Amino acid sequence: MQTRKFEDLAREILDEGQIKESKKKVKIELDAMKNISNEIKYAMHDEHIGFNELVKKLNTSPTQINKVLKGNANLTLNSLFKICFALKIKPVITFQKARS
């Protein structure tokens, strides 16, 4: 079976405008996940809470916390609030117009 690149397949299915729009959406999502991850790391540092302590406070797996800290977790708002509570921080969510 031949392996095909995702971008090649996307070009067959989508027009250039749709591909461009999809890339913008992915970038916005990745940037948001990276920002959340960084804020959690800063809060952990400020509160002197290590990785293992956060795992215990949240009663979750090290794998899940690792995903969060790498910006790879698909966090629900509930999960985000639990993390914030454990780190004694208040989430502030703002929305901005996406740049073209």
N, C-alpha and C positions, 0 to 999 in steps of 0.2 A: 504494500500500500504506500502510495506517495504522500509525503508530508508536505503541507503547504503552509506558507507564512500567513499569519492573520491579516496583515496589510494587503497581501495579494487577493485574498478572499474578499476583504472589505471593498477593494476597488472593483471587483466584479459585481457586487451587490449594491453599493452606494455610489452616489455621484460625489464629486470633489467637495461640494458644499456640505453634504452630510458628513463626510469624513472630517472636514475642518471643524464642524460643530461638535462632533463626537470627541475629537481631541481636546477642544476647549473644555468640555464637560469633565473629561477625565483629569485634566490639569487642575481644575477648580477643586475636584474631590480630593486629589492627592495633596494639594496645598493645604486644604482644611485638615486632613488627617495628620499631616506633618506638624501643623501649628498646634493641634490638640496634643499630640505626642510631646512636643517641646514644652508646652505649658505644664503637662503632668510631670515631666522630668524636673523642671524648675521648682515646682511645688514639692516634689520629693526631696530635693536638695535643701530647700528652705525649711522644711519640717523635719529634716534629718530622718527621713523614712527610707529605708533600703528596699531593694527588690523583694527579698523574702518577707519582710514585714508587711509590705503592701499585699503580697499574695495572701498572707494570713488574715489581714484586715478585711479583705474582700472575699475570703473563703472561695478562692478560685484557683485555677491551675497556673503554674509558672508559664506554661505555653501561652495562655491567654494574655497574661501581663506582658510577656515578651512581645506579642503581636501589638499590643497597645503602645508600648514604648518604641517600637519600630515604625509605628504609623500604618500597620497592616491590619488592624482590627476593624471590623465593621460594627462600630459601637452604636448601641441604642441610646436614646436619651436617658433611660433608666440606668444603664451601665455607667454612663458618663456622670450622672448625679451621684451614684454610689462611690465612684472614684473620687469625686470632688469632696464628698462628705468625709471619706477616709483621710484625705489630705488637708482637711480643714480649709477648703477654698470654695468660693462661690463661682459657679460658671456664669460668664457673661457672653451672651451670643449676640453678635451684630451681623447685619446683612448689608452688603455693599453692592453697588452695581458692578457687574463683571466688566472688565476691560476687554475691548475688542481685539 
